[in-house]
């Protein structure tokens, strides 16, 4: 992660098992997220950021929704996520 440039850049991978947002967000739904993925790009302001996200999600729940498995790929550029 480049924190010293004018626009922050990042290139990271993640591996979660039963991740919950409750410790960080008091009013978050109760998820249990298990996933492996990557995120890379520049910037955090939606209008100007350039980013790619890929994740392979396995058995997880988000509030009352259960997910058996999912593959997610998102590209963000010019304020649009595709």
N, C-alpha and C positions, 0 to 999 in steps of 0.2 A: 504494500500500500504506500503510495507516494503522498505524503502529507505536506511536503514543502513547496510543491508547484502551485501556481495560481489556481489550477483546477485539479482536484484530487484524482488520482488514478488508482485502480485496484485490480488485482488478479488473485482470486482466492478460490479455495475448494472447501467444501463442508461435508460433514458426515454426522447426522443427528440420529439419536435413538430416543424415542419418547420425549421429544422436546416440548416444553410448555412455556408459554409467554407470561404466565402468572407472576413470576418473580419480578418482571420488568414492567408489566402493564396491568394495573389493578382491575380494570373492567374488561379485560380481554376474555373472549370465549375460552373454554377449556379445551385446548387442543392436545393431542398426543401425536407429534409429527416425527416420522422416521423417513429420512431421505439422504441421498448422496448427490452432490452436484457441484457446479462451478458458477462463479460470477466474475466478469471482467468488464472493464470499461473506464470511462472518465466522467467525472462530475456527478452531482447528486440533484441538481436542479432539473426537473423533467423537461423543460423547454430546450435545454442545451446539452443534456447528457447523451453519451453514446455508451451503450452497455449491452451485454449478452448474458443471459442466465439460462442454465440447463440444470434440470433436476430429475432424478429418478426417485419417485415416492413409493414406498411400500406401505403395508398395512398401517393406516393412520386414522385418527378421528379429529374433526374440527367441529366443536359444539355438538350438534346432533347428527352430523354427516359423517358416514364411514367411507373410507377409500380403501379398496383392495390394493390397487396399484395405479400409477400414472406416470407418464413421461411428459415433462414440461420443458418447452423451449421458448424463450422470449427474447426479442431484440428491441431495444429502445433507441430511437433516434429522432431528433427534431420534434420532441414532445409527443411522439406516437409510439405505442407498444404494439408489436406484432408477434 
